[in-house]
Amino acid sequence: MPDKELIALLNENRSYLLALKYKHRISQVESPIRIRTLRREIARILTILRERNIKL
């Protein structure tokens, strides 16, 4: 996946995570596991982007 697509996916996941966290504080979320999954997806994307920036 190209860097631009990863960055777009990262921004999309971050905004969705923010909305889920807000909804979770106000009322129950239909799937609280989704918050954990999104955090992990964001971490994976960031790891891939950082690996690509390192040149050995």
Contacts in CASP RR format, 6 or more apart in sequence:
PFRMAT RR
TARGET T0000
AUTHOR 0000-0000-0000
METHOD contacts of the structure
MODEL  1
MPDKELIALLNENRSYLLALKYKHRISQVESPIRIRTLRREIARILTILR
ERNIKL
1 9 0 8 1.000
3 49 0 8 1.000
3 52 0 8 1.000
6 45 0 8 1.000
6 48 0 8 1.000
6 49 0 8 1.000
7 49 0 8 1.000
9 45 0 8 1.000
10 42 0 8 1.000
10 45 0 8 1.000
10 46 0 8 1.000
10 49 0 8 1.000
13 38 0 8 1.000
13 41 0 8 1.000
13 42 0 8 1.000
13 45 0 8 1.000
14 42 0 8 1.000
16 38 0 8 1.000
17 35 0 8 1.000
17 38 0 8 1.000
17 39 0 8 1.000
17 42 0 8 1.000
20 29 0 8 1.000
20 34 0 8 1.000
20 35 0 8 1.000
20 38 0 8 1.000
21 35 0 8 1.000
23 29 0 8 1.000
24 32 0 8 1.000
24 35 0 8 1.000
29 35 0 8 1.000
END
